[in-house]
Amino acid sequence: MSREVERRVLDAPDIEAGACVFVFRSFGSEVSTLGLIERLAERGCPVCLPVIEAGALAAAGYRRGDPLVTAWYGAMEPRLREIVDPAGVDVVVVPGLAFDREGFRLGYGAGYYDRYLRRVRPLVPRLAIGFHQQVVDHVPHGPNDERVDAVITDLETIRVTRRPAR
């Protein structure tokens, strides 16, 4: 199922050759992003992985073979932290526990991605990925929750009406 999500992401018109893609490195029961990261690099896309810096989510540049370390929250992150300015990110691929067809997602509760998404350029595509079982009728949300532009699963790509510019 992860390979099908990977295929759908790579086929998405949002990811152009050379686009700087901020993508999480999966762990636990998340959709595996290992193949996606490799395919993006093969396409010549600069890849960034998430790190926590001073209590906030940041994008750290990553190249194949760069050393990774286990972060306090369990994910692998680059040991060498070359932070990429949010203005330089062209696509953000976000994780979640649940997603709805309106583009809302339930994360892990700390709001890291919501705050980060407010820092990228307004029209940067936001792609949430998960398994089809994670799509639910309604995700509770509040004023600080950021929507995504698409929810990509192993069975479908759910395009969401473009959110108003901030």
C-alpha positions as CSV (number, residue, x, y, z in Angstrom):
1,M,0.0,0.0,0.0
2,S,2.9,2.4,0.7
3,R,4.2,1.8,-2.8
4,E,0.9,2.9,-4.3
5,V,0.9,6.0,-2.2
6,E,4.4,6.7,-3.4
7,R,3.3,6.2,-7.0
8,R,0.4,8.6,-6.6
9,V,2.6,11.3,-4.9
10,L,5.2,11.0,-7.7
11,D,2.4,11.2,-10.3
12,A,0.9,14.3,-8.7
13,P,1.3,17.5,-10.8
14,D,2.4,19.3,-7.7
15,I,5.9,17.8,-7.8
16,E,7.8,19.1,-10.7
17,A,11.4,18.2,-11.5
18,G,13.8,20.1,-9.3
19,A,11.1,21.1,-6.7
20,C,12.4,21.3,-3.2
21,V,10.2,18.8,-1.3
22,F,9.8,18.7,2.5
23,V,8.8,15.2,3.4
24,F,8.7,13.3,6.7
25,R,10.7,10.2,7.2
26,S,8.2,7.6,8.2
27,F,8.2,5.6,11.4
28,G,5.8,3.3,13.2
29,S,2.6,2.5,11.3
30,E,2.9,5.5,8.9
31,V,3.0,5.1,5.1
32,S,6.6,4.3,4.3
33,T,8.4,7.3,2.8
34,L,11.8,5.7,2.2
35,G,11.1,4.9,-1.4
36,L,9.5,8.3,-2.0
37,I,12.6,10.0,-0.7
38,E,14.8,8.0,-2.9
39,R,12.6,8.6,-6.0
40,L,12.5,12.3,-5.4
41,A,16.3,12.4,-5.1
42,E,16.6,10.4,-8.4
43,R,14.3,13.1,-10.1
44,G,16.7,15.8,-9.0
45,C,14.4,17.2,-6.3
46,P,16.2,18.6,-3.3
47,V,14.7,16.8,-0.2
48,C,14.3,18.2,3.2
49,L,13.4,16.2,6.3
50,P,11.8,17.5,9.5
51,V,13.8,18.5,12.6
52,I,12.8,20.2,15.7
53,E,14.7,23.4,16.4
54,A,14.0,25.6,19.4
55,G,10.6,24.0,19.8
56,A,9.5,24.5,16.2
57,L,9.4,22.3,13.1
58,A,12.1,23.1,10.6
59,A,13.2,21.6,7.2
60,A,16.8,20.3,7.1
61,G,18.4,19.5,3.8
62,Y,19.0,15.8,3.2
63,R,21.1,13.9,0.6
64,R,21.3,10.2,0.1
65,G,23.7,8.7,2.5
66,D,23.6,11.6,5.0
67,P,23.8,10.3,8.6
68,L,20.5,10.2,10.5
69,V,19.9,10.1,14.2
70,T,16.8,9.1,16.2
71,A,15.0,12.2,17.5
72,W,13.4,12.4,20.9
73,Y,10.0,11.8,19.3
74,G,11.1,8.6,17.6
75,A,11.6,9.7,13.9
76,M,15.0,9.7,12.2
77,E,16.3,13.1,11.3
78,P,19.5,14.4,9.7
79,R,22.4,14.6,12.1
80,L,23.8,17.6,10.1
81,R,21.2,20.3,10.3
82,E,21.4,22.5,7.2
83,I,18.1,24.4,7.8
84,V,16.2,25.4,4.6
85,D,14.3,28.6,4.8
86,P,10.5,27.9,4.5
87,A,10.5,30.3,1.5
88,G,12.7,27.8,-0.4
89,V,10.3,24.9,0.0
90,D,8.2,24.1,-3.0
91,V,6.0,21.2,-1.7
92,V,5.2,19.9,1.8
93,V,4.3,16.3,2.4
94,V,2.7,15.9,5.8
95,P,1.8,12.9,7.9
96,G,-1.3,12.4,10.0
97,L,-3.4,10.0,12.0
98,A,-6.7,10.8,10.2
99,F,-7.8,13.0,7.3
100,D,-11.1,14.2,5.9
101,R,-12.3,15.3,2.5
102,E,-12.2,18.9,3.4
103,G,-8.4,18.8,3.8
104,F,-8.2,18.8,7.6
105,R,-5.9,16.4,9.3
106,L,-5.4,15.1,12.8
107,G,-1.7,15.1,13.6
108,Y,0.1,14.0,16.7
109,G,-1.3,16.9,18.8
110,A,1.6,19.4,19.1
111,G,0.7,21.6,16.1
112,Y,4.2,21.5,14.6
113,Y,3.0,21.1,11.0
114,D,0.2,23.6,11.4
115,R,2.7,26.3,12.5
116,Y,5.2,25.3,9.8
117,L,2.6,25.5,7.0
118,R,1.8,29.1,8.0
119,R,5.5,29.9,7.3
120,V,5.7,28.6,3.7
121,R,4.6,30.6,0.7
122,P,0.8,30.7,0.4
123,L,0.5,28.6,-2.8
124,V,3.0,25.9,-1.9
125,P,1.2,22.6,-2.4
126,R,0.4,20.7,0.9
127,L,0.1,17.0,0.3
128,A,-1.1,14.7,3.2
129,I,-0.4,11.0,2.8
130,G,-1.9,8.1,4.6
131,F,-3.7,4.8,4.0
132,H,-7.4,4.8,2.8
133,Q,-8.5,3.5,6.3
134,Q,-7.3,6.9,7.8
135,V,-9.8,8.9,5.8
136,V,-12.8,9.7,8.0
137,D,-16.0,11.7,7.6
138,H,-14.9,14.6,9.8
139,V,-11.7,15.7,11.5
140,P,-12.4,18.1,14.4
141,H,-10.5,21.3,13.7
142,G,-10.0,24.8,15.1
143,P,-8.8,28.2,14.0
144,N,-5.1,27.2,14.2
145,D,-5.5,24.1,12.1
146,E,-4.1,24.4,8.5
147,R,-5.8,22.6,5.6
148,V,-3.9,20.5,3.0
149,D,-4.5,20.7,-0.8
150,A,-4.7,17.0,-1.3
151,V,-5.0,13.8,0.7
152,I,-3.2,11.0,-1.1
153,T,-3.9,7.4,-0.1
154,D,-3.3,4.0,-1.6
155,L,-6.8,4.1,-3.2
156,E,-7.4,7.7,-4.2
157,T,-6.2,11.2,-4.4
158,I,-8.6,13.6,-2.8
159,R,-8.2,17.1,-4.1
160,V,-9.4,19.9,-1.9
161,T,-10.7,23.2,-3.0
162,R,-7.8,25.7,-2.8
163,R,-7.8,27.4,0.6
164,P,-8.0,31.2,0.7
165,A,-4.6,32.9,0.7
166,R,-3.5,33.9,4.2
